[in-house]
C-alpha cells in the first residue's frame, strides 16, 4: 500500500493560487490516530507497524537508517497533534486520521541519514478519513503552532516563480511543494526542486540522478 501519493512536477499544474511549503530532504513517514485508541500505527510510504515498543523495534530492523523516529515523534509532535484532533471543532466529527512528517537532519540527503546527526520530524500533511487531505490553509491555521513545514510563498505558480525556486531565491535546500485547494478531492500539489539540488544529485549518483529528481 502506498500511504502517500506520488507528486507530479510543476508542468501542467492547476491554474490557481497556492501556498508553497519548503520541501525537506528526508524520509516521508505516516502516523495514524484513532479517537478511541489514540496513536496506534506508523511506517514509511509502503509499510505499517504498531506504534508500540515491539512495533518500533520491528520498524527499525526494516529501516535501520530511521532509528529513533518513533520515540522522536512521540516526544515532539504526538501530543500536540492529538490535542488538535480532540479539541478543534474541525476534527471532532471524525474518528480516524493519518498525518505525514518528514524525518531528517542537517546532513540528510536523498533519503540517506547520518547516525550522529540530530533529527527532527516536520509535519507537512494531514489526512482525515473519509474526507481526505485537508487544504493547505487549514493545515497552517490548525497546525501551524507545531513544527510544521515552512510557507515560503503564496500566489500563482508562474514561470518566474518556478525559475526563482530553481535559482535558490527562497533559501530552500531541496525545493518547494506547492499546494492548492480547500480540502479533500479539491487538494492538488506539485513539487519544484532547485538547480543546486540537481547538481548535488548528479555529483552523487551520476547517471542515476534522475531517480531522485522530480
SEKOLMAR-568476 format. One record per residue (C-alpha): residue number from 1; x, z, y. Coordinates in steps of 0.5 Angstrom, whole numbers, plus 2048, in hexadecimal, padded with zeros to 3 digits. Example, Ala and Ser with C-alpha at 12.3 -4.5 7.8 and 13.67 -1.06 7.14 Angstrom:
# SEKOLMAR-568476
+-----+-----+-----+-----+
! seq !  c1 !  c3 !  c2 !
+-----+-----+-----+-----+
!   1 ! 819 ! 810 ! 7F7 !
!   2 ! 81B ! 80E ! 7FE !
+-----+-----+-----+-----+
//
This chain:
# SEKOLMAR-568476
+-----+-----+-----+-----+
! seq !  c1 !  c3 !  c2 !
+-----+-----+-----+-----+
!   1 ! 800 ! 800 ! 800 !
!   2 ! 803 ! 7FE ! 807 !
!   3 ! 801 ! 804 ! 80B !
!   4 ! 803 ! 801 ! 812 !
!   5 ! 801 ! 7F9 ! 813 !
!   6 ! 807 ! 7F4 ! 815 !
!   7 ! 807 ! 7F3 ! 81C !
!   8 ! 808 ! 7EC ! 81F !
!   9 ! 80D ! 7EA ! 824 !
!  10 ! 80A ! 7E8 ! 82C !
!  11 ! 809 ! 7E1 ! 82A !
!  12 ! 801 ! 7DF ! 82B !
!  13 ! 800 ! 7E6 ! 82D !
!  14 ! 7F9 ! 7E8 ! 830 !
!  15 ! 7F8 ! 7E7 ! 837 !
!  16 ! 7F6 ! 7EE ! 83A !
!  17 ! 7F9 ! 7F4 ! 83D !
!  18 ! 7FD ! 7F8 ! 838 !
!  19 ! 802 ! 7FF ! 838 !
!  20 ! 809 ! 7FD ! 836 !
!  21 ! 80C ! 803 ! 832 !
!  22 ! 813 ! 804 ! 830 !
!  23 ! 815 ! 802 ! 829 !
!  24 ! 819 ! 807 ! 826 !
!  25 ! 81E ! 804 ! 821 !
!  26 ! 81D ! 809 ! 81B !
!  27 ! 818 ! 809 ! 815 !
!  28 ! 811 ! 809 ! 815 !
!  29 ! 80D ! 80F ! 812 !
!  30 ! 806 ! 811 ! 811 !
!  31 ! 803 ! 817 ! 810 !
!  32 ! 7FC ! 819 ! 80E !
!  33 ! 7F7 ! 81E ! 810 !
!  34 ! 7F0 ! 820 ! 80E !
!  35 ! 7EB ! 825 ! 811 !
!  36 ! 7EA ! 829 ! 80B !
!  37 ! 7F2 ! 829 ! 809 !
!  38 ! 7F6 ! 828 ! 80F !
!  39 ! 7FC ! 824 ! 80E !
!  40 ! 7FD ! 822 ! 806 !
!  41 ! 801 ! 81C ! 805 !
!  42 ! 806 ! 817 ! 809 !
!  43 ! 80B ! 812 ! 807 !
!  44 ! 80F ! 80B ! 809 !
!  45 ! 80B ! 805 ! 80A !
!  46 ! 80A ! 803 ! 803 !
!  47 ! 809 ! 80A ! 7FF !
!  48 ! 806 ! 811 ! 800 !
!  49 ! 808 ! 818 ! 7FE !
!  50 ! 805 ! 81F ! 7FE !
!  51 ! 807 ! 823 ! 805 !
!  52 ! 809 ! 829 ! 801 !
!  53 ! 810 ! 82B ! 7FE !
!  54 ! 80F ! 827 ! 7F8 !
!  55 ! 80D ! 821 ! 7FB !
!  56 ! 812 ! 822 ! 801 !
!  57 ! 818 ! 822 ! 7FB !
!  58 ! 815 ! 81C ! 7F8 !
!  59 ! 815 ! 818 ! 7FE !
!  60 ! 81C ! 81A ! 7FF !
!  61 ! 81E ! 818 ! 7F9 !
!  62 ! 81B ! 811 ! 7FA !
!  63 ! 81D ! 811 ! 801 !
!  64 ! 824 ! 815 ! 802 !
!  65 ! 825 ! 812 ! 809 !
!  66 ! 81F ! 815 ! 80B !
!  67 ! 820 ! 81C ! 809 !
!  68 ! 81E ! 821 ! 80E !
!  69 ! 818 ! 81D ! 811 !
!  70 ! 812 ! 821 ! 80D !
!  71 ! 815 ! 828 ! 810 !
!  72 ! 816 ! 825 ! 817 !
!  73 ! 80F ! 822 ! 817 !
!  74 ! 80C ! 829 ! 815 !
!  75 ! 810 ! 82D ! 81A !
!  76 ! 80F ! 828 ! 820 !
!  77 ! 809 ! 824 ! 820 !
!  78 ! 804 ! 826 ! 81B !
!  79 ! 801 ! 82C ! 81E !
!  80 ! 800 ! 828 ! 825 !
!  81 ! 7FD ! 822 ! 822 !
!  82 ! 7F9 ! 826 ! 81D !
!  83 ! 7F6 ! 82A ! 823 !
!  84 ! 7F4 ! 824 ! 827 !
!  85 ! 7F0 ! 822 ! 821 !
!  86 ! 7ED ! 829 ! 820 !
!  87 ! 7EB ! 829 ! 828 !
!  88 ! 7EB ! 823 ! 82B !
!  89 ! 7E4 ! 820 ! 82B !
!  90 ! 7E6 ! 819 ! 82A !
!  91 ! 7E8 ! 81B ! 823 !
!  92 ! 7E3 ! 821 ! 821 !
!  93 ! 7DE ! 81C ! 81E !
!  94 ! 7E4 ! 819 ! 819 !
!  95 ! 7E7 ! 81C ! 813 !
!  96 ! 7ED ! 818 ! 811 !
!  97 ! 7F3 ! 816 ! 815 !
!  98 ! 7F9 ! 813 ! 814 !
!  99 ! 7FF ! 813 ! 819 !
! 100 ! 805 ! 80F ! 81A !
! 101 ! 80C ! 811 ! 81C !
! 102 ! 813 ! 80E ! 81D !
! 103 ! 818 ! 812 ! 81A !
! 104 ! 81F ! 811 ! 81D !
! 105 ! 825 ! 814 ! 820 !
! 106 ! 82A ! 812 ! 826 !
! 107 ! 82E ! 80E ! 821 !
! 108 ! 829 ! 80B ! 81C !
! 109 ! 829 ! 803 ! 81B !
! 110 ! 824 ! 7FE ! 818 !
! 111 ! 821 ! 804 ! 813 !
! 112 ! 828 ! 807 ! 812 !
! 113 ! 829 ! 80E ! 814 !
! 114 ! 830 ! 812 ! 814 !
! 115 ! 830 ! 819 ! 811 !
! 116 ! 832 ! 81D ! 816 !
! 117 ! 82E ! 81A ! 81C !
! 118 ! 829 ! 81E ! 81F !
! 119 ! 822 ! 81B ! 81D !
! 120 ! 81B ! 81B ! 820 !
! 121 ! 814 ! 819 ! 81F !
! 122 ! 811 ! 815 ! 824 !
! 123 ! 809 ! 814 ! 824 !
! 124 ! 807 ! 80D ! 825 !
! 125 ! 800 ! 80B ! 822 !
! 126 ! 7FA ! 80F ! 81F !
! 127 ! 7F5 ! 80C ! 81A !
! 128 ! 7EE ! 80F ! 81A !
! 129 ! 7EA ! 80E ! 813 !
! 130 ! 7E6 ! 80A ! 814 !
! 131 ! 7E6 ! 808 ! 81B !
! 132 ! 7ED ! 805 ! 81B !
! 133 ! 7F3 ! 806 ! 81F !
! 134 ! 7F2 ! 809 ! 826 !
! 135 ! 7F3 ! 805 ! 82C !
! 136 ! 7FA ! 806 ! 830 !
! 137 ! 7F7 ! 809 ! 836 !
! 138 ! 7F3 ! 80E ! 832 !
! 139 ! 7FA ! 80F ! 82E !
! 140 ! 7FD ! 811 ! 835 !
! 141 ! 7F7 ! 815 ! 837 !
! 142 ! 7F6 ! 819 ! 831 !
! 143 ! 7FD ! 81A ! 82E !
! 144 ! 802 ! 819 ! 834 !
! 145 ! 804 ! 820 ! 835 !
! 146 ! 807 ! 820 ! 82E !
! 147 ! 80D ! 81C ! 82C !
! 148 ! 80A ! 815 ! 82D !
! 149 ! 80D ! 80E ! 82E !
! 150 ! 80F ! 80D ! 835 !
! 151 ! 80B ! 808 ! 839 !
! 152 ! 810 ! 803 ! 83D !
! 153 ! 80B ! 7FE ! 840 !
! 154 ! 803 ! 7FD ! 841 !
! 155 ! 801 ! 7F6 ! 842 !
! 156 ! 800 ! 7EF ! 83F !
! 157 ! 805 ! 7EC ! 83B !
! 158 ! 808 ! 7E7 ! 83F !
! 159 ! 80E ! 7E2 ! 83E !
! 160 ! 812 ! 7E6 ! 843 !
! 161 ! 810 ! 7ED ! 83F !
! 162 ! 813 ! 7EA ! 839 !
! 163 ! 819 ! 7E8 ! 83C !
! 164 ! 81A ! 7EF ! 840 !
! 165 ! 81A ! 7F2 ! 839 !
! 166 ! 81E ! 7EE ! 835 !
! 167 ! 823 ! 7EF ! 83B !
! 168 ! 823 ! 7F6 ! 83B !
! 169 ! 81F ! 7F8 ! 841 !
! 170 ! 81B ! 7FD ! 83E !
! 171 ! 821 ! 801 ! 83B !
! 172 ! 81F ! 801 ! 834 !
! 173 ! 824 ! 800 ! 82E !
! 174 ! 820 ! 7FC ! 829 !
! 175 ! 81A ! 7FA ! 82E !
! 176 ! 812 ! 7FB ! 82F !
! 177 ! 80C ! 7FB ! 82C !
! 178 ! 806 ! 7F8 ! 830 !
! 179 ! 7FF ! 7FB ! 82E !
! 180 ! 7F8 ! 7F9 ! 831 !
! 181 ! 7F1 ! 7FA ! 82F !
! 182 ! 7ED ! 800 ! 830 !
! 183 ! 7ED ! 802 ! 828 !
! 184 ! 7EB ! 800 ! 821 !
! 185 ! 7EB ! 7F9 ! 820 !
! 186 ! 7EC ! 7F7 ! 827 !
! 187 ! 7F3 ! 7FA ! 827 !
! 188 ! 7F9 ! 7F5 ! 827 !
! 189 ! 800 ! 7F6 ! 827 !
! 190 ! 806 ! 7F1 ! 828 !
! 191 ! 80E ! 7F3 ! 828 !
! 192 ! 813 ! 7F1 ! 82C !
! 193 ! 81B ! 7F2 ! 82B !
! 194 ! 821 ! 7F2 ! 82F !
! 195 ! 826 ! 7ED ! 82F !
! 196 ! 82B ! 7F3 ! 82F !
! 197 ! 828 ! 7F5 ! 828 !
! 198 ! 828 ! 7EE ! 826 !
! 199 ! 830 ! 7ED ! 827 !
! 200 ! 831 ! 7F4 ! 823 !
! 201 ! 82D ! 7F2 ! 81D !
! 202 ! 831 ! 7EB ! 81D !
! 203 ! 837 ! 7EF ! 81D !
! 204 ! 835 ! 7F4 ! 818 !
! 205 ! 831 ! 7F0 ! 813 !
! 206 ! 834 ! 7E9 ! 814 !
! 207 ! 82F ! 7E3 ! 811 !
! 208 ! 82A ! 7E8 ! 80F !
! 209 ! 829 ! 7EB ! 816 !
! 210 ! 822 ! 7E8 ! 817 !
! 211 ! 81F ! 7EC ! 811 !
! 212 ! 820 ! 7F2 ! 816 !
! 213 ! 81D ! 7EE ! 81C !
! 214 ! 816 ! 7EC ! 81F !
+-----+-----+-----+-----+
//
